[in-house]
């Protein structure tokens, strides 16, 4: 369930996701590219670390890891959504602070 001012169509506030999209499309292109590269590098490192741990636990079955990720998301939807909002805000802050 969304909070009072988290509707993406709210003209006054908007969601963290919609605000990040505004920033991404309007900020300095070099800054946005840099932050996206940093984000992807970090995500890649976490995926590699996680796949190594999953290989220890489940064997080298990538399908099993994907099932566990999907299951985790479904079982922890509110936590995942809250953390996603934090990531949108964190990236937006990084872009804006480098764009000044």
Buried (B, 14 or more C-beta within 10 A) or exposed (E): EEEEEBBEEEEEBBBBBBBBBEBBEEBEEEBBEBBEEEBEEEEEEEEEEEEEEBBEEBEEEEEBBEEBEEEEEEEEEEEEBEEEBEBBBBBBEBBEEBBE
